[in-house]
Amino acid sequence: VICDKFPTFAKKKSFQRMAAVFDEDIREDDYGRIFKVSGPLVVADHMLGSAMYELVRVGYEKLVGEVIKLEGDTASIQCYEDTSGLTVGDPVLRKRMPLSVELGPGIMDNIFDGIQRPLELIYDVAPRRKGLKNPFVPRGTDVSALNREKMWEFVPGTWREGDIVSGGDIVGSVYENELMPVHNILVPPSCFGEVVKVYGHGGDGMEEMNIDDTVMEIRHETTGEIIKLNMAHFWPVRKPRPVAEKLPGKTALVTGQRIIDVLFPSVLGGTCAIPGAFGCGKTCISQALSKHANTDAIVYVGCGERGNEMAEVLTDFPELTTTVDDREVGIMKRTCLVANTSNMPVAAREASIYTGITLAEYYRDMGHNIAMMADSTSRR
């Protein structure tokens, strides 16, 4: 069924089935077909025009994949989910965008998998088996990374019509939680131009909005196109967020572990590695830093640790508290967990590191000090 002599009527029928399954406004050249499957690697043909690291949906279950090699009209795709059941001739939908994460209010106090799917939401909405909730992530799950229904009190900045904005400028802010009271809404790095309209000027200087509501309209300086800025935006995980300059490290990173602070001191903005054999305490140290370090927030990526170690993190962190204004507040309010254990595909564990770095860079751009932990890259 994948040869070039595939009958025209059969092609049309196959395309109609694809369109019905994917339920999207698509064209026939948006689809390729599976040519070969080897574990997490899928080779698809009829993929002429695809780009490296383009996001694709594989098979009728719409598994998440990423193009890693192009040769002629074939594309090699690494799948981030179990490929069991895929057959030759199944469709591959091109999304015409790179693998990206959504950046906006609601990242903290959340648990994602390696491609930013919220695990708690998936657990709630996943179909039950014999009346019990499914402990596994269903294949092809496609849910919003951030809560699109929650309303945030948006406080606009001092921008006026005619002002010029560029990437990284602060449009306004929202109150995220007790430990992250100010979440700045940023102009995406790729946007620059003239302010056309500013939203959010309520009677008390603030207005309740969700992440899909428009907070500012700008006219792009090059194209003249009117761009609507929302509270959230997408950013490719493999593309570093731009910076004007690298600041020198002048402030000590206080880990809360005396042996590290005395013998192996580091600075905010620095990079540390903890090598060691199995059972030496690498995970214990990274968890201790996540609990006690003098940083504003934590992005903890379990990209290769054993399942029981990640389960310990998921159990312990929600129970830990700190005192804010004479009240006990859970430290999960300043923590984002990206959970990928060593029994998941290698490709998914690699993607989880990129996801964690991108989330940390986003909060760094707001001016926060972020501790990003990757445990453990040796099993990545």
ChimeraX attribute file (.defattr): number of C-alpha atoms within 10 A of each C-alpha:
attribute: neighborCount
match mode: 1-to-1
recipient: residues
	/A:1	13
	/A:2	14
	/A:3	8
	/A:4	7
	/A:5	7
	/A:6	10
	/A:7	10
	/A:8	9
	/A:9	9
	/A:10	11
	/A:11	14
	/A:12	12
	/A:13	10
	/A:14	15
	/A:15	17
	/A:16	12
	/A:17	14
	/A:18	21
	/A:19	16
	/A:20	11
	/A:21	13
	/A:22	16
	/A:23	9
	/A:24	9
	/A:25	7
	/A:26	14
	/A:27	10
	/A:28	13
	/A:29	13
	/A:30	18
	/A:31	25
	/A:32	25
	/A:33	22
	/A:34	26
	/A:35	21
	/A:36	16
	/A:37	18
	/A:38	10
	/A:39	13
	/A:40	18
	/A:41	19
	/A:42	23
	/A:43	22
	/A:44	26
	/A:45	22
	/A:46	20
	/A:47	24
	/A:48	16
	/A:49	15
	/A:50	22
	/A:51	18
	/A:52	15
	/A:53	20
	/A:54	18
	/A:55	22
	/A:56	27
	/A:57	21
	/A:58	29
	/A:59	24
	/A:60	17
	/A:61	18
	/A:62	19
	/A:63	22
	/A:64	24
	/A:65	27
	/A:66	25
	/A:67	24
	/A:68	15
	/A:69	15
	/A:70	20
	/A:71	10
	/A:72	10
	/A:73	13
	/A:74	20
	/A:75	26
	/A:76	23
	/A:77	28
	/A:78	25
	/A:79	23
	/A:80	24
	/A:81	22
	/A:82	16
	/A:83	19
	/A:84	11
	/A:85	9
	/A:86	18
	/A:87	14
	/A:88	16
	/A:89	18
	/A:90	21
	/A:91	27
	/A:92	27
	/A:93	28
	/A:94	23
	/A:95	15
	/A:96	14
	/A:97	13
	/A:98	19
	/A:99	23
	/A:100	20
	/A:101	21
	/A:102	19
	/A:103	22
	/A:104	23
	/A:105	23
	/A:106	20
	/A:107	24
	/A:108	21
	/A:109	16
	/A:110	19
	/A:111	23
	/A:112	23
	/A:113	23
	/A:114	27
	/A:115	25
	/A:116	24
	/A:117	20
	/A:118	22
	/A:119	19
	/A:120	12
	/A:121	17
	/A:122	20
	/A:123	16
	/A:124	11
	/A:125	13
	/A:126	16
	/A:127	13
	/A:128	12
	/A:129	9
	/A:130	7
	/A:131	7
	/A:132	8
	/A:133	13
	/A:134	16
	/A:135	11
	/A:136	10
	/A:137	14
	/A:138	16
	/A:139	15
	/A:140	17
	/A:141	16
	/A:142	12
	/A:143	14
	/A:144	13
	/A:145	22
	/A:146	21
	/A:147	17
	/A:148	13
	/A:149	10
	/A:150	12
	/A:151	13
	/A:152	19
	/A:153	16
	/A:154	26
	/A:155	23
	/A:156	23
	/A:157	18
	/A:158	10
	/A:159	16
	/A:160	12
	/A:161	13
	/A:162	13
	/A:163	12
	/A:164	17
	/A:165	20
	/A:166	18
	/A:167	14
	/A:168	21
	/A:169	19
	/A:170	20
	/A:171	23
	/A:172	23
	/A:173	21
	/A:174	22
	/A:175	16
	/A:176	20
	/A:177	16
	/A:178	15
	/A:179	20
	/A:180	16
	/A:181	11
	/A:182	15
	/A:183	20
	/A:184	26
	/A:185	27
	/A:186	24
	/A:187	22
	/A:188	20
	/A:189	14
	/A:190	11
	/A:191	17
	/A:192	20
	/A:193	22
	/A:194	19
	/A:195	20
	/A:196	17
	/A:197	16
	/A:198	19
	/A:199	18
	/A:200	20
	/A:201	14
	/A:202	12
	/A:203	7
	/A:204	7
	/A:205	12
	/A:206	18
	/A:207	17
	/A:208	14
	/A:209	20
	/A:210	19
	/A:211	21
	/A:212	14
	/A:213	17
	/A:214	18
	/A:215	23
	/A:216	22
	/A:217	19
	/A:218	25
	/A:219	21
	/A:220	18
	/A:221	15
	/A:222	8
	/A:223	8
	/A:224	11
	/A:225	11
	/A:226	15
	/A:227	17
	/A:228	14
	/A:229	21
	/A:230	21
	/A:231	25
	/A:232	21
	/A:233	17
	/A:234	12
	/A:235	22
	/A:236	17
	/A:237	22
	/A:238	16
	/A:239	12
	/A:240	12
	/A:241	18
	/A:242	12
	/A:243	11
	/A:244	5
	/A:245	6
	/A:246	7
	/A:247	8
	/A:248	10
	/A:249	12
	/A:250	11
	/A:251	11
	/A:252	14
	/A:253	20
	/A:254	18
	/A:255	21
	/A:256	15
	/A:257	13
	/A:258	11
	/A:259	10
	/A:260	13
	/A:261	14
	/A:262	9
	/A:263	8
	/A:264	9
	/A:265	14
	/A:266	19
	/A:267	14
	/A:268	17
	/A:269	17
	/A:270	13
	/A:271	9
	/A:272	10
	/A:273	10
	/A:274	11
	/A:275	12
	/A:276	10
	/A:277	8
	/A:278	8
	/A:279	8
	/A:280	10
	/A:281	13
	/A:282	16
	/A:283	22
	/A:284	12
	/A:285	15
	/A:286	19
	/A:287	19
	/A:288	13
	/A:289	20
	/A:290	24
	/A:291	20
	/A:292	13
	/A:293	18
	/A:294	17
	/A:295	18
	/A:296	16
	/A:297	25
	/A:298	24
	/A:299	24
	/A:300	25
	/A:301	31
	/A:302	30
	/A:303	31
	/A:304	28
	/A:305	23
	/A:306	17
	/A:307	15
	/A:308	10
	/A:309	16
	/A:310	23
	/A:311	12
	/A:312	11
	/A:313	16
	/A:314	15
	/A:315	11
	/A:316	12
	/A:317	17
	/A:318	15
	/A:319	11
	/A:320	13
	/A:321	15
	/A:322	12
	/A:323	11
	/A:324	11
	/A:325	7
	/A:326	7
	/A:327	10
	/A:328	11
	/A:329	19
	/A:330	19
	/A:331	22
	/A:332	23
	/A:333	21
	/A:334	23
	/A:335	26
	/A:336	23
	/A:337	27
	/A:338	30
	/A:339	28
	/A:340	29
	/A:341	27
	/A:342	18
	/A:343	11
	/A:344	16
	/A:345	19
	/A:346	20
	/A:347	18
	/A:348	25
	/A:349	30
	/A:350	18
	/A:351	21
	/A:352	27
	/A:353	29
	/A:354	21
	/A:355	28
	/A:356	28
	/A:357	20
	/A:358	23
	/A:359	25
	/A:360	22
	/A:361	20
	/A:362	18
	/A:363	20
	/A:364	17
	/A:365	17
	/A:366	16
	/A:367	11
	/A:368	16
	/A:369	19
	/A:370	23
	/A:371	24
	/A:372	21
	/A:373	25
	/A:374	23
	/A:375	26
	/A:376	22
	/A:377	16
	/A:378	12
	/A:379	13
	/A:380	22
